[in-house]
Amino acid sequence: MRSMLNAVDGAVLAADAAPNPWFDLSYVTDNRESILRLLGEHVRLTVGAVVLGALIALPLAVLARRSRWLAGPVLVSSTLIYTIPSLAMFAFVAPVTGLTTTTVLIGLVLYSLVILVRNFLAGLQAVPAEVREAARGMGYGPTRLFWQVDLPLSLPAFMAGIRVATVSTVALVTVGVIVGHGGLGQLITGGFAANFYRAQIVTGALGCVLLALFADLLLSGIERLLTPWARGVRA
């Protein structure tokens, strides 16, 4: 009996003494396919959430800009949605959509609205009234006024909101591990489950950071291309 206990204690000590580096390149190369698959899911959820969020936020911002009475309720509603814990959000949505990426996507879209609606509304409200009046005087109708005056002048604020929402969504995607679709977050939780395997945890966390930085740099470049007139102002 004593020999068995000694053997178990020796196994535990051996496990504790096993190398557990904070980063291991061999782990990345050995699990390349799995990491790329999770990265692809992370990117798809982020892009889908921001695009759908922007498509919903834009008409809400236009509506809020046209009616002061609606501006307050629209902003408050988006803020209240953001305060709902992700666990509760998924609990509300999962019975309908199941444990799928759709469940995560719906939550991410709703969370993105608090950033996108505010920035879109701020951009529209920042368009000078005299510019809009001049455009009307030149015969611009509501549709032409929006696309050729309001939208171009609001782009800097729009892009700022999209950049913040994208970086925020990259981080929030990891919460999807609750329903089994958390992108790189699956690596983080998997590392904790594997006796706190540091290399796996750091790979997931570092991947999220690098993805957020890349997305922000990409959107910054797109913003510069779309708003060449604003470069002198920023400088």
LUMPA-63654 format. One line per 8 residues: number of its first residue (from 1); their letters; for each residue x, y, z of N, C-alpha, C. Coordinates in Angstrom, 1 decimal. Each point is the difference from the previous one (the first is absolute). Layout:
N
NUM = A = X Y Z X Y Z X Y Z; ... .
end
This chain:
235
1 = MRSMLNAV = 0.8 -1.2 0.0 -0.8 1.2 0.0 0.9 1.2 0.0; 1.0 0.0 0.9 0.9 1.2 0.0 0.7 0.2 -1.3; 0.4 -1.1 -0.6 0.7 0.1 -1.3 -0.9 0.7 -1.1; -1.3 -0.4 0.1 -1.0 0.6 -1.0 -0.1 1.5 0.3; -0.1 0.4 1.2 -0.1 1.4 0.4 1.3 0.8 -0.5; 1.1 -0.7 0.2 1.3 0.7 -0.4 0.0 0.1 -1.5; -0.6 -0.9 -0.8 0.0 0.0 -1.4 -0.9 1.2 -0.5; -1.2 0.1 0.7 -0.9 1.1 -0.4 0.7 1.3 0.3 .
9 = DGAVLAAD = 0.6 0.2 1.2 0.7 1.2 0.3 1.0 0.3 -1.0; 0.7 -1.0 -0.4 1.1 0.2 -1.0 -0.5 0.5 -1.3; -1.2 -0.6 -0.4 -0.7 0.5 -1.3 -0.4 1.4 0.1; -0.5 0.4 1.1 -0.5 1.4 0.2 1.2 1.0 -0.1; 1.1 -0.4 0.7 1.2 0.8 0.0 0.5 0.1 -1.4; 0.0 -1.1 -0.7 0.5 0.0 -1.4 -0.9 0.9 -0.9; -1.3 0.0 0.2 -0.9 0.9 -0.7 0.3 1.4 0.3; 0.2 0.3 1.3 0.3 1.4 0.4 1.3 0.5 -0.6 .
17 = AAPNPWFD = 1.0 -1.0 -0.1 1.3 0.4 -0.5 0.1 0.1 -1.5; -1.1 -0.5 -0.7 0.0 0.0 -1.4 0.1 1.4 -0.5; 0.7 0.3 -1.1 0.1 1.3 -0.6 -1.3 0.6 -0.4; -0.3 1.2 0.4 -1.2 0.7 -0.3 0.3 1.5 -0.4; 0.6 0.2 -1.1 0.4 1.3 -0.4 -1.2 0.9 -0.3; 0.3 1.3 0.0 -1.1 1.0 -0.3 -0.3 0.0 -1.5; 1.0 -0.3 -0.8 -0.2 -0.1 -1.4 0.9 -1.1 -0.6; -0.6 -0.8 -0.9 0.7 -1.1 -0.6 -0.3 -0.1 -1.4 .
25 = LSYVTDNR = 1.0 0.4 -0.9 -0.2 0.0 -1.4 -0.4 -1.4 -0.5; 0.5 -1.0 0.6 -0.4 -1.4 -0.5 -1.4 -0.3 0.2; -0.6 0.6 1.1 -1.5 -0.2 0.2 -0.7 0.7 -1.2; 0.4 1.2 -0.4 -0.7 0.7 -1.1 0.1 -0.8 -1.3; 1.2 -0.5 -0.3 0.2 -0.8 -1.3 -0.7 -1.3 0.1; 0.0 -0.7 1.1 -0.7 -1.3 0.1 -1.5 0.2 -0.1; -0.5 1.1 0.4 -1.5 0.2 0.1 -0.4 1.1 -1.0; 0.8 0.1 -1.1 -0.3 1.1 -1.0 -1.4 -0.1 -0.5 .
33 = ESILRLLG = -0.4 -1.1 -0.4 -1.3 -0.1 -0.7 -1.2 0.4 1.0; 0.1 -0.5 1.2 -1.0 0.3 1.0 0.0 1.5 0.3; 1.2 0.6 0.1 0.1 1.5 0.3 -0.6 0.8 -1.1; 0.3 -0.4 -1.3 -0.5 0.7 -1.1 -1.5 -0.1 -0.1; -0.5 -1.2 0.3 -1.5 -0.2 0.0 -0.7 1.0 1.0; 0.6 0.0 1.2 -0.6 0.9 1.0 0.2 1.5 -0.3; 1.1 0.3 -0.6 0.3 1.4 -0.5 -1.1 0.4 -1.1; -0.2 -1.0 -0.9 -1.0 0.3 -1.0 -1.4 0.3 0.6 .
41 = EHVRLTVG = -0.4 -0.8 1.0 -1.3 0.2 0.7 0.0 1.3 0.7; 1.1 0.4 0.6 0.2 1.3 0.7 -0.2 1.1 -1.0; 0.6 0.0 -1.1 -0.1 1.0 -1.0 -1.4 0.1 -0.6; -0.6 -1.1 -0.3 -1.3 0.0 -0.6 -1.0 0.6 1.0; 0.0 -0.4 1.3 -0.9 0.6 1.0 0.2 1.5 0.1; 1.3 0.4 0.0 0.3 1.4 0.2 -0.5 0.9 -1.2; 0.3 -0.5 -1.2 -0.4 0.8 -1.2 -1.5 0.0 -0.1; -0.6 -1.2 0.2 -1.5 -0.1 -0.1 -0.7 0.9 1.0 .
49 = AVVLGALI = 0.5 0.0 1.3 -0.6 0.9 1.0 0.1 1.4 -0.3; 1.2 0.5 -0.4 0.2 1.4 -0.3 -0.8 0.5 -1.2; 0.0 -0.9 -1.1 -0.8 0.4 -1.2 -1.5 0.1 0.3; -0.5 -1.0 0.7 -1.4 0.0 0.3 -0.4 1.1 1.0; 0.9 0.2 0.9 -0.2 1.1 1.0 0.0 1.3 -0.7; 0.9 0.2 -1.0 0.0 1.3 -0.7 -1.3 0.2 -0.8; -0.5 -1.1 -0.6 -1.2 0.1 -0.8 -1.2 0.3 0.8; 0.0 -0.4 1.3 -1.1 0.3 0.9 0.2 1.4 0.6 .
57 = ALPLAVLA = 1.2 0.3 0.4 0.3 1.3 0.7 -0.2 1.2 -0.9; 0.3 -0.1 -1.3 -0.2 1.2 -0.9 -1.4 0.5 -0.1; -1.0 -0.8 -0.3 -1.4 0.5 0.0 -0.4 0.5 1.3; 0.4 -0.7 1.1 -0.4 0.5 1.3 0.6 1.4 0.3; 1.3 0.2 -0.4 0.6 1.3 0.2 -0.7 1.1 -0.9; -0.3 -0.4 -1.2 -0.7 1.0 -0.9 -1.4 0.4 0.6; -0.7 -1.0 0.5 -1.3 0.2 0.7 0.2 0.9 1.2; 1.0 -0.3 0.8 0.2 0.8 1.2 0.4 1.4 -0.3 .
65 = RRSRWLAG = 0.8 0.2 -1.1 0.4 1.4 -0.4 -1.2 0.8 -0.5; -1.0 -0.7 -0.6 -1.1 0.8 -0.5 -1.0 0.3 1.1; -0.1 -0.8 1.0 -0.9 0.3 1.1 0.7 0.0 1.4; 0.0 1.1 0.6 0.6 0.2 1.3 -0.7 -0.9 1.1; -1.3 -0.2 -0.2 -0.7 -0.9 0.9 0.4 -1.4 -0.1; 0.5 -0.5 -1.1 0.4 -1.3 -0.1 1.5 -0.2 0.3; 0.8 1.0 0.0 1.4 -0.1 0.2 0.3 -0.6 1.4; -0.7 0.5 1.0 0.2 -0.5 1.4 -0.3 -1.5 0.1 .
73 = PVLVSSTL = -1.2 -0.4 -0.4 -0.4 -1.4 0.1 0.9 -1.0 -0.8; 0.5 0.5 -1.2 0.9 -0.9 -0.8 1.3 -0.2 0.7; 0.6 1.1 0.6 1.3 -0.1 0.7 -0.2 -0.8 1.2; -1.0 0.2 0.8 -0.2 -0.7 1.3 -0.3 -1.5 -0.3; -0.7 -0.3 -1.0 -0.3 -1.4 -0.4 1.3 -0.7 -0.3; 0.8 0.6 -0.8 1.3 -0.7 -0.4 0.9 -0.2 1.2; 0.0 1.0 0.9 0.8 -0.1 1.2 -0.5 -1.1 1.0; -1.3 -0.1 0.1 -0.6 -1.0 0.9 0.3 -1.4 -0.5 .
81 = IYTIPSLA = 0.0 -0.2 -1.4 0.3 -1.3 -0.5 1.5 -0.4 0.3; 0.9 1.0 0.0 1.4 -0.2 0.3 0.2 -0.5 1.5; -0.9 0.4 0.8 0.1 -0.3 1.5 -0.4 -1.4 0.3; -0.7 -0.7 -1.0 -0.5 -1.4 0.2 1.3 -0.9 0.0; 0.2 -0.8 1.1 1.1 -0.9 0.0 -0.1 -1.0 -1.1; 1.2 -0.3 -0.6 0.0 -0.9 -1.1 -0.6 -1.4 0.3; 0.1 -0.5 1.2 -0.5 -1.3 0.4 -1.6 0.1 -0.1; -0.5 1.1 0.5 -1.5 0.2 -0.1 -0.4 0.2 -1.4 .
89 = MFAFVAPV = 0.8 0.7 -0.8 -0.4 0.2 -1.4 -0.1 -1.3 -0.8; 1.0 -0.8 0.2 0.0 -1.3 -0.7 -1.1 -0.9 0.5; -0.4 0.1 1.3 -1.1 -0.8 0.6 -1.3 0.4 -0.7; -0.1 1.3 -0.3 -1.3 0.4 -0.7 0.0 -0.4 -1.5; 1.1 0.0 -0.6 0.1 -0.3 -1.5 0.1 -1.4 -0.3; 0.8 -0.8 0.8 0.3 -1.4 -0.3 -1.3 -0.9 -0.2; -1.0 0.2 0.8 -1.2 -0.9 -0.2 -0.6 0.1 -1.4; 0.3 1.2 -0.7 -0.6 0.2 -1.3 1.0 -0.5 -1.1 .
97 = TGLTTTTV = 1.3 0.4 0.2 1.0 -0.2 -1.0 0.9 -1.2 0.3; -0.1 -0.5 1.2 0.9 -1.2 0.3 1.4 0.4 0.4; 0.8 -1.0 0.3 1.4 0.3 0.3 0.8 0.1 -1.3; -0.2 1.1 -0.7 0.6 0.2 -1.4 0.7 1.4 0.0; 0.7 0.2 -1.1 0.6 1.3 -0.2 -1.0 1.1 -0.1; -1.2 -0.3 -0.4 -1.1 1.0 -0.1 -0.3 0.6 1.3; 0.0 -0.8 1.0 -0.2 0.5 1.4 1.0 1.0 0.4; 1.3 -0.3 -0.3 1.1 0.9 0.3 -0.1 1.3 -0.8 .
105 = LIGLVLYS = -0.3 -0.2 -1.3 -0.1 1.2 -0.9 -1.1 0.9 0.4; -1.1 -0.5 0.4 -1.1 0.9 0.5 0.4 0.9 1.2; 0.7 -0.7 0.9 0.4 0.7 1.2 1.1 1.1 -0.4; 0.9 -0.4 -0.8 1.0 1.0 -0.4 -0.5 1.2 -0.8; -1.0 -0.3 -0.8 -0.7 1.1 -0.8 -0.6 1.0 1.0; -0.8 -0.5 1.0 -0.6 0.8 0.9 0.9 0.8 0.9; 1.2 -0.6 0.4 1.0 0.7 0.8 0.7 1.1 -0.8; 0.1 -0.2 -1.3 0.7 1.0 -0.9 -0.8 1.3 -0.1 .
113 = LVILVRNF = -1.3 -0.1 0.2 -0.9 1.1 -0.3 0.3 1.2 0.9; 0.4 -0.2 1.3 0.2 1.1 0.9 1.1 0.9 -0.5; 1.0 -0.6 -0.7 1.1 0.8 -0.5 -0.4 0.6 -1.4; -0.5 -0.8 -0.9 -0.3 0.4 -1.3 -1.1 1.1 -0.1; -1.1 -0.2 0.7 -1.1 1.0 0.0 0.5 1.3 0.5; 0.8 0.1 1.1 0.5 1.2 0.5 0.9 0.7 -0.9; 0.9 -0.7 -0.6 1.0 0.6 -1.0 -0.7 0.5 -1.3; -0.9 -0.9 -0.5 -0.7 0.4 -1.2 -0.9 1.3 0.2 .
121 = LAGLQAVP = -0.6 0.0 1.2 -0.9 1.2 0.3 0.9 1.2 0.2; 1.1 -0.1 0.7 0.9 1.1 0.2 0.6 0.5 -1.4; 0.3 -0.9 -0.9 0.4 0.4 -1.3 -1.0 0.8 -0.8; -1.2 -0.5 0.0 -1.1 0.7 -0.7 -0.3 1.3 0.6; 0.0 0.1 1.3 -0.3 1.3 0.7 1.1 1.0 -0.2; 1.2 -0.5 -0.3 1.2 0.9 -0.2 0.0 0.7 -1.4; -0.9 -0.5 -0.9 0.0 0.6 -1.4 -0.5 1.5 0.2; 0.7 1.0 -0.5 -0.4 1.4 0.2 -1.4 0.2 -0.6 .
129 = AEVREAAR = -0.8 0.7 0.7 -1.4 0.3 -0.5 0.1 0.9 -1.2; 1.0 0.9 -0.1 0.0 0.9 -1.2 0.4 -0.8 -1.2; 0.8 -1.1 0.1 0.3 -0.8 -1.1 -1.2 -0.7 -0.6; -0.8 -0.5 1.0 -1.3 -0.7 -0.4 -0.9 1.0 -0.7; -0.1 1.2 0.6 -0.9 1.0 -0.6 0.4 0.4 -1.4; 1.3 0.1 -0.2 0.6 0.3 -1.3 -0.3 -1.1 -1.0; 0.1 -1.2 0.4 -0.3 -1.1 -0.9 -1.5 0.0 -0.4; -0.9 0.3 1.0 -1.4 0.0 -0.3 -0.3 1.2 -1.0 .
137 = GMGYGPTR = 0.7 1.1 0.2 -0.1 1.1 -0.9 0.4 -0.3 -1.4; 0.9 -1.0 -0.2 0.4 -0.4 -1.3 -0.8 -1.1 -0.6; -1.1 -0.3 0.7 -1.0 -1.0 -0.5 0.2 -1.4 0.4; 0.8 -0.2 1.1 0.2 -1.4 0.5 -1.2 -0.5 0.7; -0.5 -1.2 -0.3 -1.1 -0.6 0.7 0.6 -0.7 1.2; -0.9 -0.6 0.8 0.4 -0.7 1.2 1.0 -1.1 -0.2; -0.3 -0.8 -1.1 0.9 -1.2 -0.3 1.4 0.5 -0.4; 0.0 0.9 -1.0 1.2 0.5 -0.5 0.8 0.8 1.1 .
145 = LFWQVDLP = -0.7 0.7 0.8 0.6 0.7 1.1 0.7 -0.9 1.0; -0.6 -1.2 0.3 0.6 -0.9 0.9 1.2 -0.6 -0.6; -0.1 -0.5 -1.3 1.2 -0.8 -0.6 1.1 0.9 -0.4; -0.3 1.2 -0.4 1.1 0.9 -0.5 0.5 1.1 0.9; -0.8 0.2 1.1 0.5 1.0 1.0 0.1 -0.6 1.4; -1.1 -0.5 0.5 0.1 -0.5 1.4 1.0 -1.2 0.2; -0.1 -0.9 -0.9 0.8 -1.2 0.2 1.5 0.3 -0.2; 0.4 0.7 -1.0 1.5 0.3 -0.1 0.5 0.8 1.1 .
153 = LSLPAFMA = -0.7 1.0 0.5 0.5 0.8 1.1 -0.1 -0.8 1.3; -0.8 -1.0 0.1 -0.1 -0.8 1.3 1.0 -1.2 0.0; 0.6 -0.2 -1.1 0.9 -1.2 -0.1 1.1 -0.1 1.1; 0.7 1.1 0.3 1.0 -0.2 1.1 -0.6 -0.5 1.3; -1.2 0.5 0.4 -0.6 -0.4 1.2 -0.5 -1.5 -0.1; -0.5 -0.3 -1.2 -0.5 -1.3 -0.3 1.1 -1.0 0.1; 1.2 0.3 -0.6 1.1 -0.9 0.0 0.6 -0.2 1.4; 0.0 1.1 0.8 0.5 -0.1 1.3 -0.9 -0.9 0.8 .
161 = GIRVATVS = -1.3 0.0 -0.1 -0.9 -0.9 0.6 0.2 -1.4 -0.4; 0.2 -0.2 -1.3 0.2 -1.4 -0.5 1.3 -0.6 0.5; 1.0 0.9 0.1 1.3 -0.5 0.5 -0.1 -0.5 1.5; -0.7 0.9 0.8 -0.1 -0.4 1.4 -0.9 -1.2 0.2; -1.1 -0.1 -0.8 -0.9 -1.1 0.0 0.7 -1.3 -0.4; 0.9 0.1 -1.0 0.7 -1.2 -0.5 0.9 -0.5 1.1; 0.8 0.9 0.6 1.0 -0.5 1.0 -0.8 -0.6 1.2; -1.1 0.7 0.4 -0.8 -0.5 1.1 -0.6 -1.4 -0.3 .
169 = TVALVTVG = -0.4 -0.2 -1.3 -0.6 -1.2 -0.4 1.0 -1.2 0.0; 1.2 0.3 -0.4 1.1 -1.0 0.0 0.1 -0.5 1.4; -0.1 0.8 1.0 0.2 -0.4 1.4 -1.3 -0.8 0.4; -1.2 0.5 -0.4 -1.2 -0.6 0.5 -0.3 -1.4 -0.7; 0.6 -0.2 -1.1 -0.2 -1.3 -0.7 0.3 -1.2 0.9; 1.1 0.2 0.9 0.4 -1.0 0.8 -1.0 -0.5 1.0; -1.0 0.9 0.3 -1.1 -0.4 0.9 -0.8 -1.1 -0.6; 0.0 -0.1 -1.3 -0.7 -1.1 -0.6 0.3 -1.4 0.4 .
177 = VIVGHGGL = 1.1 -0.1 0.7 0.4 -1.4 0.5 -1.1 -0.6 0.9; -0.9 0.9 0.5 -1.1 -0.5 0.8 -0.9 -1.0 -0.8; -0.1 0.3 -1.3 -0.9 -0.9 -0.9 0.9 -0.8 -1.0; 1.3 0.0 0.3 0.9 -0.8 -0.8 0.5 0.7 -1.3; -0.2 1.3 -0.2 0.4 0.7 -1.2 0.7 1.3 0.4; 1.2 -0.1 0.6 0.6 1.2 0.4 1.3 0.3 -0.7; 0.2 -0.5 -1.2 1.2 0.2 -0.8 1.2 -0.3 0.8; 0.9 0.9 0.0 1.3 -0.2 0.7 -0.2 -0.1 1.5 .
185 = GQLITGGF = -1.1 0.4 0.5 -0.4 -0.2 1.4 0.0 -1.5 0.4; -0.3 -0.9 -1.0 0.0 -1.4 0.3 1.4 -0.5 0.4; 1.1 0.7 -0.5 1.3 -0.4 0.4 0.3 0.4 1.5; -0.5 1.2 0.4 0.2 0.4 1.3 -0.7 -0.9 1.0; -1.2 -0.3 -0.2 -0.7 -0.9 0.9 0.5 -1.4 0.0; 0.5 -0.4 -1.2 0.6 -1.3 -0.2 1.3 -0.1 0.8; 0.7 1.1 0.0 1.3 0.0 0.8 -0.3 -0.1 1.5; -1.0 0.6 0.5 -0.4 -0.1 1.4 -0.4 -1.4 0.3 .
193 = AANFYRAQ = -0.7 -0.6 -0.9 -0.5 -1.4 0.2 1.1 -1.0 0.0; 1.1 0.3 -0.8 1.1 -0.9 -0.1 1.1 0.3 1.1; -0.5 0.1 1.2 0.9 0.2 1.1 0.8 1.3 -0.1; -0.7 1.0 -0.4 0.6 1.4 -0.1 1.2 -0.1 -1.0; -0.2 -0.4 -1.2 1.0 -0.1 -1.0 0.3 1.4 -0.6; 1.1 0.6 0.5 0.2 1.4 -0.3 0.1 0.3 -1.5; 0.7 -0.9 -0.7 0.3 0.3 -1.5 -1.4 0.1 -0.7; -0.9 -0.8 0.3 -1.3 0.0 -0.7 -0.8 1.3 0.4 .
201 = IVTGALGC = 0.1 0.4 1.3 -0.7 1.2 0.4 0.6 1.2 -0.6; 1.3 0.1 0.0 0.7 1.2 -0.6 -0.3 0.1 -1.5; 0.0 -1.2 -0.7 -0.2 0.0 -1.4 -1.4 0.6 -0.3; -1.0 -0.4 0.7 -1.3 0.6 -0.2 -0.1 1.4 0.3; 0.6 0.4 1.2 -0.1 1.5 0.4 0.8 0.8 -1.0; 1.2 -0.4 -0.4 0.9 0.7 -0.9 -0.7 0.1 -1.4; -0.6 -1.1 -0.4 -0.7 0.1 -1.3 -1.1 1.0 0.0; -0.8 0.2 1.1 -1.0 1.0 0.1 0.6 1.4 -0.1 .
209 = VLLALFAD = 1.1 0.2 0.7 0.6 1.3 0.0 0.5 0.4 -1.4; 0.7 -1.0 -0.6 0.6 0.3 -1.3 -1.2 0.2 -1.1; -1.0 -0.7 0.2 -1.2 0.1 -0.9 -0.6 1.4 0.1; -0.2 0.5 1.3 -0.5 1.3 0.2 0.9 1.1 -0.5; 1.3 -0.2 0.2 0.9 1.0 -0.6 0.0 0.1 -1.5; 0.0 -1.2 -0.6 -0.1 -0.1 -1.5 -1.3 0.7 -0.5; -1.1 -0.4 0.6 -1.3 0.6 -0.4 0.0 1.5 0.1; 0.5 0.5 1.1 0.0 1.5 0.2 0.9 0.7 -1.0 .
217 = LLLSGIER = 1.2 -0.6 -0.3 0.9 0.6 -1.0 -0.7 -0.1 -1.4; -0.6 -1.1 -0.3 -0.7 -0.1 -1.3 -1.1 1.0 -0.1; -0.8 0.2 1.0 -1.1 1.0 -0.1 0.5 1.4 0.0; 1.2 0.2 0.7 0.6 1.3 -0.1 0.4 0.4 -1.4; 0.6 -1.0 -0.7 0.4 0.2 -1.4 -1.2 0.3 -0.9; -1.1 -0.8 0.3 -1.2 0.2 -0.8 -0.6 1.4 0.2; 0.1 0.5 1.3 -0.5 1.3 0.3 0.8 1.1 -0.7; 1.3 -0.2 -0.1 0.8 1.0 -0.7 -0.3 0.0 -1.4 .
225 = LLTPWARG = -0.3 -1.1 -0.6 -0.3 -0.1 -1.4 -1.4 0.7 -0.3; -0.9 -0.2 0.9 -1.4 0.5 -0.2 -0.1 1.5 0.4; 0.9 0.5 0.8 -0.1 1.4 0.5 1.3 0.7 -0.3; 0.4 0.2 -1.2 1.3 0.7 -0.3 0.0 1.4 0.5; -1.2 0.7 0.0 -0.1 1.4 0.4 0.3 0.2 1.5; -0.1 -1.1 0.8 0.1 0.1 1.4 1.5 -0.2 0.5; 0.9 -0.4 -0.9 1.4 -0.2 0.4 0.6 1.2 0.5; -0.2 1.1 -0.7 0.6 1.3 0.5 -0.5 0.4 1.3 .
233 = VRA = -1.3 -0.3 0.3 -0.6 0.4 1.2 0.6 -0.8 1.2; 0.2 -1.3 -0.3 0.6 -0.9 1.1 1.4 0.4 0.2; 0.7 0.3 -1.1 1.4 0.4 0.2 0.2 1.3 0.8 .
end
